[in-house]
Amino acid sequence: MALLWIPLLSLIGSFLTSTLGRLNRNQLTTVALLAPIAALITTFQMVPDVFNGHAVRYSLEWIPILGIDLSFRLDGLALLFVLLILGIGCLVLFYARYYLSERDSMPKLYSYLLLFMTAMLGIVLSNNIIQLWLFWELTSISSFLLISYWNHKSEARNGARMALAVTGGGGLALLAGLLLLGNIVGSYDLDVILANRALIQAHELYEITLILVLLGAFTKSAQFPFHFWLPHAMAAPTPVSAYLHSATMVKAGIFLLARFYPALAGTDIWFILVGLTGLATLLVGAYIALFKHDLKGLLAYSTISHLGLITLLLGLDTELATVAAVFHIINHATFKASLFMATGIIDHETGTRDMRKLNGMWQFMPYTATLAMVAAAAMAGVPLLNGFLSKEMFFAETLHQQLLGSMSWLIPVLATIAGAFSVAYSARFIHDVFFNGQPIDLPKEPHEAPRYMRVPIEILVALCLLVGMFPNFIVDDILRLASSSVLGQAAPDYYVAIWHGFNLPLLMSALAVTGGLVIYTQRKHLFQFQSSLPPFSAKSVFERFISGTMAWSRKRIDAMENGSLQRYLLLMFLVILLAAAWPLFEMHKLVGDKAPTDIDVHVGIGAALLMVGALGTVIWHRARIVALIMISIVGLMVSVAFTRFSAPDLALTQLTVEVVTVILLMLALFFLPQTTPKESSPLRIVRDLFIASSIGVIVGSICYALVTRPLSSISDFFVANAKTGGGGTNVVNVILVDFRGFDTLGEITVLGIAALGIFKLLINLPLFMPAGDGEGRPWAKERYPILLASISQALLPLALLVSVYIFLRGHNLPGGGFIAGLVTAIAFILQYIAHGSEWIAERFTMNYRKIIASGIAIAMATGVGSWFFDRPFLTSWFEYFDLPGVGKIELASAMAFDLGVYITVVGATMMILASLGKLTTQAVEKDKEA
């Protein structure tokens, strides 16, 4: 259970920070930090078990029939990422307190950061691949919110859209790959998948599965050719960049490669796709980074390059290459997060990130300069720093691979060239910013940042130094543990040290440092060469692709949709006609062996009224009020039919829905003409009559075939298990709140969203209300008759009492939360009709949005509550008790869920009604003023 609390704590922190906007900056920062710190403490309690070789697991049933559980798993790799996510997350939250200006919303940033932290923790801890994908998509959504935090800037909006489009597309490919993977193995459980490497790789769908999974990883980790989105994500605030692009979001793809390494790696196609993609990304990112004038742009492309380095290591066919990849994950997170934070300080205190203006910063901020230079040296791979150790391991492993066959010697050569460019852009970062003369036209007078703003950088830079000088003492244990998880077996013997003697990796490091310094000193020639190349912008290519796709889609939509409702219905009914009629022609006999039920007088009258109402609606459809009356007859007779066939719950629901619908339609039709002109030509009427008659014949034939044949349906199961499994005798209600409670939860959520959508559409909508009816008669001066007002007030408590009665009896007798909610809504609707919106607003100060949210929250909390008893989501509990003075009584948790349904239905119905009613009031007031 403790494992569940790790992502849950950050989610709670996200909720709290979003609701505590009245706290001052220090108080809000304290609240924000409590969640990851508590999660870290929880994690450390499980560290001994993980280091003893026991993966900590926790599972809750979610959808057992599909093999989908809420399942978490903490092994060495997950532990490493949890420590990075939470540790650097704490530093970023603390840093953001000093970075944001007074104009920026700290609650929003903290809430988004903690939501993103939750998503990342969910990815690395998931032991179910479908659950992993859900958290994967949550990272895309939350990163979209973070990148677009400054949504008043077009570059932030565009960068967020680009990131969401690329990573979201990769997420869809990943979903397809994971579904195939689960189908191959026969389980979505990660433990099962990782234990079936031979089965997966021998399957005929292995290649396509691997490609789909790699597409998800490559898009998320900005691998070539999907690298272009990452630099444009730099429009986010620097704390966001420091978090997303050093330790979390872009590392999610790397984590995915490492997580599935035991199951998918070891084949030629893995080494070719992963290795060559990583190599291309390493070179492209390192080369472009040198030419960026924006500090964050340089760091963005350097991040792309280092992610390519890690990917290349995972694509090399050696165990030590995997160890080096894990080691560089740790090192890159520390020096890159500190560099982003140092860049944020420079931007914060000078007003610019342009290296052509930022010169000589050493004399203005020597302390920050020292920290940044150490971090940049670690990025370059300078000895005595952590980046040197993992890069030397990288160089060593490029010498022991056969990725390109006889041409494999190219890999260490290209790796050395990439290392040289890494030194070159690191040297440019140090020299052009902190030395190189005097600053040029800075927007602000540069100075040191506040003392505590530098604390996170100090901690990270200290780790760069400590790991670089004492690697075996600082990181050896976690490195071995995480590497073993990636390999699926014990990590190979290795020894991380500053000095291994004179060897080829040392020579490659020396060549990289020397070559990088030469490239930097002679950069003028490279800049001239780069400027001579034709201009190319991946962003422009992407935007042209999106624009072209949109234009093509618009043409297709315009060809299909011409604004004619008749046309849409025609196409829909033609498809239904073809799909439903074809099987009937293959039936040798329409009538079954079962004798049809005789039609008695009551059924005949009801059927006749139903047909009259339907035909009347069609005939008088241009007279809106008459058509509304006719269609209400249809609804009433359907209610009667439900009653006739022993479905009182459906009858009550249909009847209350009809009442609410007719009233809402009356309000809506108030603003529309009472009659509409004739639009259909005689030929179209004949065509429509033929199609409608054909549909009627086909549907009638299907119904007749069904009623004359014995029918066995799933309803028998519900009837047999409603009492024993759900504790209620009202089968319909038990189905809604127990057997299919998840469906009901989704339905009330959709209902709430629909009500909010109507509210947003109608708010401040200018509508004209005519001074008279369709025949020119003015409206009555007495808008609210006193008789109706008096009766409605007397009926209100009675109606509420009836709704409570219907609610309480719903588990065992006809009723329930949905019907009771509609009855309550009707009671309030009557008050609106009798007194008007202003009278109600003075006496009922209800926020319907909060009512809807409360109802959904209660229903959700009821479902979550079952987790605390190790039961699947929305598992219902019931028990019988003998209460003094009352006797035997049943209590069921489903009543709490039903209460959520009740509150949501009331809130949603009243919000729609109030929105329409206020339009009427506003129109009347404007008409009076005129």
N, C-alpha and C positions, 0 to 999 in steps of 0.2 A: 504493500500500500504506500510505503514511503516513496517508492519510485514514481508513483502517479503525482506526488506533490511537487516534483521538480518543475514540470511545465505548468502545473496548476497554479503555483505561487506567482510565477511571472504573469500569468493571465489575470490573476486577482490584482496584482500590482497595476496592470494596464487599466483595469476597470476603476480602481481607486484613484489613480492620477487623473483620469478623465473627468472625475466627478468632484475633485477637491481643488477647483480652480481658485477658491478664495484664500487658500494658504499662501504665505509669502514664499519667496524662492527657496530659502533654506529649508523651510518645513516641507515643501513639496519635494525637494531633492531627497530629503531624509525618507519620506514615504516611498519614493521611487526606488531608493537603494535597499530598502528593507526586503523587497521581494527577491532580488537575485542573491543577496547575502543569506537569507533564510534558505534559498535553494542550494547555495554552496554548502551550508552547514549540513543540510540533509544529504547532499552528495558525499561529503567527507565521512559520514557515518557508514556509508556502504563501501568506501574505498578498501578497507581490509579484506572484505569478501572477494572483491574483484582482483586484488593483488594475489590472493590465494588461488586464483585460477577458476573461481566460480562466478559465472555471469549471473547477475541479479535479474530476476524476471518477475513480472506482475501482469496478470491478464484478467480481463473482464469480458464475459460474453456480450457480443454486440448483435450480430446477425448470424447465429450459429448455423442455420441451414445453408448459408453461403460460405461458411468458413471464415467469416470476418469477425474478429474480436478486437477489443480495445486492449492492445498488448504492448508492453514496454520491456526493454532489454538493455541492461547496462553491462557492457564488456569493456575491454581495454580501449578499443577505438572510440566507443561512445563516451567513455570517461574522459579521454583526452579532449574531445570536442565539447563536452559539457563544461569542462574547466575553462576552455578558451572562450566559449560563448558567455558564461557567467562572469568570469574574471575580467575579460576585456569589456564586457557589458557594464560592469560596475564602474570601471574607469571612465568609460564614455559618458555614462549618466552624470558622473561627478564633473567631468570636463564641460558638459553641455550647460551646466548651471552658470558658468562664467562666460561661455561663448555667446549664448543668446542675448539679444538686446531686450530692452523693456517692451518693445513693440511686438516681439514674437511671443507666441503662446507656448509657454513651457508645459502646461498640462497636455496639450496636443502632441508635442514632440515626445514627451515621456511615455504617453499612452501608446503611440505608434511604435516606439523603440521596444517597449516591453511586449507588445503584441508580436513584433517580429522575433524577439527573443523566444517567446512561446513557440512560434512556428519552427524555429531552428532546433530548439530542444526536442520538439516532437519528431522532427526528421531523424535526429541522431539516436533517439531512444526507441523509436518504433520497432516492434518485432513483427509487425504485420505490414505487408508491402502496400496494401490499399490505404491503410492508415498513414503510412509514410507519404503516399502521394497526396493525401488530403493536406497534410502539413506542408508538403512541397508547394502546393498551390497557394496555401496561406502565406508563404514567404513572398510569392510573386505579388499578391494583393497588398500585403503590408509594406513591401518595398516600394510599390507604386505610391502608396500614401506618404512614405518617407521622402522619396525623391521629389514628389510634387508638394512638399511641405510649404515652400514659398510659391504657392500657386498663382500669385500675382505676376510671376515671371514666366514669359513664354517658354524660355529654355527649360525651366523646371517641368512645365506641363508636357512639353515635347519629349524630354528625356524620360519622364515617367511612362508616357505612352509607348515609347520605343522599347523600354525595358520590359514592360508588361507584355507587349506583342511578341517579342522574341522569346522570353522565358516562358510565357504562357503557351506559345506554340510548341516549345520543347516539352513542356509539361504534358501536353496531349499525346505527344509521341511516347513519352515515358509511361503514361497510363496504358497505352496499347502494349508496350513492351512488358510491363508488369503483369498485365492480364494474361499475356501469352506465357510468361514465366510461371505464373500460378497454374495455368492450364497444363503445362508440360509436367510439372511436379505433382499436381493434384492438391496443392495447398498454397495458401497465401501466407503461411507462417514462415518467417525469415529463417528460423532454425532449420526447418525442413528443406528450404531452398538451398541454403549454404552447405547442407550435408549431401546434396544430390548433384554434385558437379558432373560426374560421368553421365548420368541420365540426361542432364540438360545439354551437354555438349555433343551427345550422340543423337539428339533429336533433330529432325529435318527442319524445324523452325528455329534452330539455334541462331543462325546468322541474322535472320530478320529481327529476332528478339534482341540480339546484341546491338544491332544498329539502332533500334528504337530507344533502348536504354541509354546508349551513348549520345543520341541526339538530345535527350533530356539533360544529361550531365554536361555536354559541351555548350549548350545554350546558356545554362545557369552559370557556368564557370568561364564564360566569355572566351571560348576557344575559337580559333580561326576556323571558318570564316564568320563566326557569330560574335566576334570580339567587339564590333563597332558600337554596341549599345552601352558598354561600360563607361567610356569617356563622357558620354552625354548624361550619364547618371550623376556626374560630378556637380550638376546644378543643385544638388541637395546640400543642406548645411554640412559643414565639415565634420561634426560629430557623427552624422549619418554615414558619411564617406568612410570615416575611420572605422566604423563598426561593420558596415555592409561589405566593404571591399578589402578588409584585412583578415577578419576572423570568422565571418558568418556567411553572408549570401553567396559570394563567389566561391567560397569553400564548400558550399553544399554540393556542387557538382563533383568536386574532388572527393568529398565524403562518399558520394554515391559510387564512384569508381572503386574506392577502397573497400566499401561495404560489400559490393558484389564481386570483388576480386577472387575470393575462394571459389565462386560458382561459375564465373564467366571467363576468367583469365586462363592463360596457358595454351591458347590456340594461336595459329598464325594470323587469323583475321583480327584477333584482339591486339596482338603486337603491332600489326600494320596500321590499323585504324587509330589506336590510342597513341602509339609511338610517333607516327608521322604527324598526327594532328598536334601533339604536344610540341614536336620539333618546329613545325611551322609557326605555332603561336609564340614560342620562345623567341624566334628570330624576328618575326614581324613586330611584336610588342617592344623588344629591345631597340630595334632600329627606329621606329616612329617616336619612341619616348625622347630620343636625343633632340628632336626638332620642335618639341612643344615649348612654348613660351610661358604657358600657364602652369604654375606649380602643381595644381591638382591634375592637370592634363598629363604632365610628366609622370606623376605618381600613378595615374590610372593605367597608362601604357606599361609602366614598369610592373604593375600588378598583373596585367595580362601576360607579360613575359614570364614572371615567376610562376604563375599558374600553369603556363605551358611547360615550364621546367618540371614541375611536380607531375604533370600528366605524362610527360616523356619518361620520367622515372618509372611510373606505373606501367608504361608500355614496354619497358625493357625486360627481357626474359632472365632476370636474376633476382634472387631473394634479397640481396643487399641493396638493390635498387629500390625495393619497396621500403626497406628501413630508411634509406636516404630520403625517400618521398615523405614519409611520416615526419622525419626530423626537420625537413624544410617547411612542412606545414606549421610546425611550432615556431620556427625561427622567423618565417615570413610574417606571421601574425604579430609578433612582438615589434620587429623593426618597422613594419609598414604602418601599424596603428600609431606608433610614436611619431613617424614622419608626417602622417596626416594631421595629427594634433599640433605638431610644430608648425605646419603650413597654416593651420587655422589660427594660431597665435599671430603669425606674420600677417595674415590677411586682416585679422581683427585689429591689430595695432598699427597697420600702415594703410589699410583701405584698398589694397590691391594684391594680386597674385602674379602680376606680370613680371617675369624675370628681367625684362629689358629696362624696367624701372627700379627693381629691387636690387640695389647695389650697396655694398658697404654696411650691411645690417649688423656686422660684428660690433661696430662702435656704438650702436644704439641698444642692442639686446644681446650682449655677450653670453649670458647664461643660456638663453634659448638657442643661440647659435651653437654653443658647445653641445647641447643635447641633440640638436638636429644633425650636426656633423657626425657624431658618434653613430646615430641611427643610419645615416646615409652611408657611412663606411661599412656598417654591417650589411647593408643592401648590396654594396659593391663587392663584398667578400674579402675584406681586409683582415689579416691575421689578428688573433686575440679577441675576435668578435664572433657571435654565433653564426652569421651568414657565411663566414669562411669555412667552417667545419662542414656544413651541409653541402656547400658548393664543391668542396674538395671530394666529398663522397660522391657527388654527382659526376664530377670529372672522372673519378676512378671507375664508376660503373659504365660510363660510355665506352671504356676501353675493353669491356668484357661482355659484348653483345654481338649478335649476328642479325640485327634488324634488317639490314640491306644486303645480306649475303656477302659477296666479295667486295661490295662497295661500302661495307659497314665502317670503314675507316673515316668516312665522311662525317659520321655522327660526332666523334670527339673533336674533329676540326670545327664543325659548325657550333658545337657547344662552346668551344674556346672563343670563337668569334662573338657569340652571344654574350659570353662573360665579359669580353672586352667592351662591348657596347654598354653593358651594365655598369662597368667602371666609368665609362665616359659620361653617361647621363647622371651618375652619382656625383662625379667631379663637377659637372656643370651645376648641379643643385647647390653644392657647397660653395664653389668659387663665385658664380654669378650672383648669388643672393647675399652672401656674407662678406665678400671682398669685392674686387673688380671696380674700385673707384667709389664714387658718391651716388646716392639715390637721385632719381630724376622725376620731378613733378609728382611726388607722392600725395595722395589725397589727404593724408593725415601725418602728423608729426610722429615718427616712430619712437617707441619706448617699450620697456619690458612689460610683459603681461602680469596680471595679478599673481601673487605668490602661489596660491592654491591651484591656479589654472595650470601650473607647470607640474604639479604633483603626479598626475597620471603618466606624463612623459618621463619623469624621473624614474618611476617604477619600471616602466617598459625598457628604458635604456639600461638601467641597472641589470635587468634580466639578460639583455643582449651581451653585456660584459661578463656576467657570472656564467652564463651558458658557454660563452666563448672561451673562458679560462678554466672553468671547472665542469665540463660537460658530463662526466661520469657521475659526479656528485649531484648535479642539479636535475638532469633529465633522463638519465640512463634507465631508471626503473619504469617510468611511464612510456619511454620510447620502446623498450622491449615488450612491454605489455600490449601497447597499441599495434606494434608490428606483428606480434603473434596473432592478434585478432584479424588483421588484414590477410596474413598468409594462411590462416586456418590451421596453423601448426606452430611449434616453438620457433622463435626467431633464430636466425643463424648466428654463429659466433662473430662478433665484431668488436672493435675497440676504437672509440672516438677519442682522438687526441689531437693536440695542436701540432705535434711533430711526428711524422712517420718516416723521417729520413728523406734523402734525395730520391725522388721517384717521378714517374711521368705525371701523376696528378698535381704534384707540387710545381712541376715545370709548366703545366697547363695554367695553373693559378698565376704563376709569375708572368706568363705570356699574356694572360687576360688583363692583369693590372697594368703591365707595360703598354700593351696595345691600346687599352682604354685611355690611358693618359695621352698617348700619341694621337688617338682619334680626337680627343677633346682639344688638344693644342692646335690641331690642324682642322678644326671643325668648320672653318670658313669655307674650305673647298667642298666639304660635304653639304653644307647649307646651299652653296651655289649649285651643286649637282641636283639637290632635292628641288630647288626652285625651278630648275630647267625642265623637270618632268611635267607632263600634263596634269592639271589639277584633278584630283579625284577625292570625292567625299562619300564615304560609306553611308553617311546620314542622308545625302541627296539620293543615292541609289535606293535606299530603304524607303524614303518618302515617295519617290517616283513609283516604286513597286506598290506601296499602299494606295497611292492616288489612282494608279492604273487598275488595281483590283476593285477599288470603290467605284470607279467609272464603269467598269465592266458589269459589276453587280447592279449598279443603278440602271443600266440599260436593260438588263434581264428583268429586273423588278418592274420597270416601266412597261416592258412588253407584256408582263403578266398582270400587273395591277394598274387599272385605268381609273380607279376611284368608284367603280360601279359595284355596289353590294350585290346586285342581281347576278353579275358575272361571276363573282366569287362563289356565291351559292350554287350557280349553275355548274361550275367546274367541280365543286365538292360533291354535289348530288350525282353528277355523271360518274365520278370515280366510285362512289358508294353503289350506284346502280350496277356498274360492271363487276365490282368485287362481290356483291351479294347475289347477283342474278346467276353468275356462271355456275356455282355449285348446284343450284336448283335444276339446271338443265341436265345435270348428270344423275339426278335422283330418278329412279324408276317409278317410285310411288311417293306421292306427297303425304298421303294420309297414313298415320301409324296405326298400330293395333289397339291403342287405347281409345275408348269411346269418349267423344267430347262431352263436356258438361252441358246439361240443358240450360237454356236461357229462361230465367223466370221474369216476371213482370218488372220487378225492381231493377234487375240488371238491364233489361231492355230500355227502361225509362232513362237510366243513368247513361247508357251508351248513346241513346238518342240525344240527350242533352249535351253530351261530350261532343258529338258530331255537329250539333247545331252551333255550339260555341266555337268550334274550330272553323266551320264554314263561315260563320258570321264574322270572325276575325279577318278571314280572307276577303270576303265580299265588301265589308265596310272598313278596310284597312286605311283608306284615305281620310276617314273621319276618326281622329285619334281617340277621342273620348269613348265613342261607341266601340271601337276596336279594343280599347282597354277593358271595357265592361265584358265584351265577348270572351276575351282571353282569360279574364278572372273566372268566368263560368267553367272554362276548361280546367283551371287550377282547382276549383272547388270540387268538380266531379272526380278529378284524380284523387283528391283527399278522401272522397266517399268510396272510391274504388279500393283504396288502401284499407279502409275500415271494413269493407265487405270481405276482403280476402285476409282478414286477421292480421293486419299490420298497423296497430294503433299508433305506434311510435312514428312511423312514416306519415300517417295521416295527420297527427299533431304538427309534425315538422312542416309538412306541405302547407297546412292551413295557416300557420303563423308566418311562413315565408311569403305566402300569397298576400297576407294583410300588409306586411312590411313592403313588399315589392310594389303593390298597387299604390300605396301612399307615396313611395319614392318616385314612382313613375308619374304620378299626378304632379308632384313638385317639378319634375324635369319637364314634363309636357307643358307646364305653365308658361315656359319661355318659348315654346314653339307654336307655330300656327296650328289652329284647331283642325284645319283641313289641309290637304296637300293636293296639288294638281295631278291629273292623270298623266302618267309617264309612259306606260306600256302601250305599244301598238297592238292592233288585233292579232298580227302574226306572232308577236312575242307572247301574247296571252295564250294562244293556242300551243305554242312550244312549251311554255311553263306548265300549262295544264297537262300536257302529255307527260312531261318529266315527273310532275307531282303524282300523277295517277300511276305511273310506272313504279315509282318508289312505294306508293301505297300498296300496290299489288304484290311487290316483292316482299316488303316487310310483313304484310298480312299473311302471305304464304309461309314465310319462315315461322311466324307465330303459330299458325295452324299446325305446321309440322311438329313444332315443339310440344304443343298441348296435347297432341294425339300420340305422343310417345312417352314411355316411362323416363323420368328424369331423376338422376342421382347427382346431387351437387354438394359442394363443400359445406352447405348450410347444415347438413346432418352432423358434421363434426362440431360446429359451434353449438348446436342444440344440445349435444351430448356432453359438452365440456364447459358450458357457460357457468353452471353452478359449481362444479368441482374445481375448475381451473380459475374462474374469475370471481367466484363467490356471489354471483347474482343470478336471478331468474329472468331478468329482462335481457334476452339474448342480444338484441340490437345495441343496447347501451354497453353491455359487456364487450361486444366486438369493438365499439368505438373507443372505449377507454382502456381496454386491456389487450385483447388479441391483436388489434390493429391500431394501437395507441400512437405508434409512430406516424402512421398516415394522418391521424387526427391532428397531431402536433404540427405536421406540415401544412394541413389545411387551414388551421387557425392562424398560422404564420402568414400564409398567402392572403387570408382574409384581412389581417392587420395591414399588410403591405398594400392591398387594394384600397383600403380605407384611407391610408396615408397618401396614396397616389391621387385619389379623388380630391382629398383636402388640398393638396398642392396644386392640382389643376384648377380648382375653383376659387382659390384664395385670390382676392383682388381682381376677379374676372368681371369686367364691365358688361352688364347685360341690361337691355331695355325691356321694361315692363309696360305693356299697353295700358292705356287708361280705361279701356272697356273690354268686353268680351268680343267674340267673333262677329256678333250681330250688332255691335256698336253700343250696347247697353253698358252704362258705367258700373263700376264695382260698388257694392253696398258700402255705405259709410261706416256701418258697424262691422268692423273686421273680425271681431271675436265675440260671437253671441254669448250673452250672459248665462243662458240656460246650459249651453255646452260647457262653459267654463265651470259652472257650479257642479254639474254632474261629473266632469272629468276629475275634479279634486276629490270628490267622494270615492270615485272608482280607483284612484291611484293606490291607496293602501291595500285595497282588496286585490288589485291586480298583482301587487308586489307579494302579497301573502300567497296568492295562487302560484306565482313563479317559484317562491321558496318551497312550497309544497311539491311542485312538479320536480324541482331539483332534488329534493331529499328522497323522493320515492323512485328516482330514475334507475337505481341499480337493480331493483327487483320488480318494478311496475313501469308501465309506460311513462316516459318523462326523460329527464336528464338535463345536463348543462346547456346543450344547444337549444332545446325547446324552451327551457326556463329563461335563457338569455333573450330569446326572441319575444317571449311574453313580457319580460321587463322592458325591453326596447319599445314594444307596442304601448305599454303604459306611459312611458315618457313621450312617445310620439303623440299620444293623445293630448298631453299637456302642451306640446308645441302647437298643435292644431288649435287648441282651445284658447291659448293665451299669447302665442307668438314668441319669437326668439328673445326679444328684450326682456319680457317677463321672466322667462326661464333663466336667462343669463344673470338676472339680479338675485335669483334664489338658489340656483345650482351652479356653483363655481367649480365645475368639473373640467379637468384637462383630459380630453378623450385620448390623446396620444399616450399619456402616462397610464391610463386605464388599459389600453391595448397592450402596452409593454408589460404591465403588471400581470395581466392574464397569461401572456406567453411565458413570462418568467416563472410563474407559479407552475404551469404545466411542465416546463423544462426542469424546474427544481424537483418536481415529483419524480421525473424520470431519473435524474441524477441521484436522487436519494437512494435508489435501489443499489447503486454501486457500493454504498457504505455497508451493505449487507452481502457483498460478493454475489450480487445477482445482475443479470443483464439489464440494460437500460430500459426503463419503463415497466419493469416487472411489478405486477400488482400484488399487494399484500391484503389479506382480510382475516378477521378473527371474530368470534362471538364472545360477548361478555354479558355477565349478569350484573346489572346495575341496581342498587337499592332503590326501590320505589318506581323503577322503570321496567325492570324485568330483563329478559334476554334481548340483546341488541347486537347488530352486526356493524363493525367498523371496517372500512376498506380504504386503502390509500388511493384507490381509483377516484374517490370522491374529491380528493384534493386536485387531481388532474381535471376532473369534471368542473371544478370550481374555476380553474384557469380557462377552460372552454367557455364557461358562462360569462366571465368578466370580459374576455376578448370579444365575444359576440355582441355584448351590450356596448362596449366601447366603439367597435367598428361600425355598428348600425347607427349609433347616435352621432358619430363623427360625420358619416355620409349625410344623415338627415340635417344636422346642424349646418353643414357646408351649403346645402341647397337652400335651407331656410334663411340663412343670412343673406344669400343672394336676393331672395325675395324682399327681405327687409330693406336692403340697400337700395334696391330699385324703387321701392315705394317711397322712401325718403327723398330720393332724387326727383321722383315724379311730383311729390308735394312741393318741393322747393321750386320746381319749374312752374 
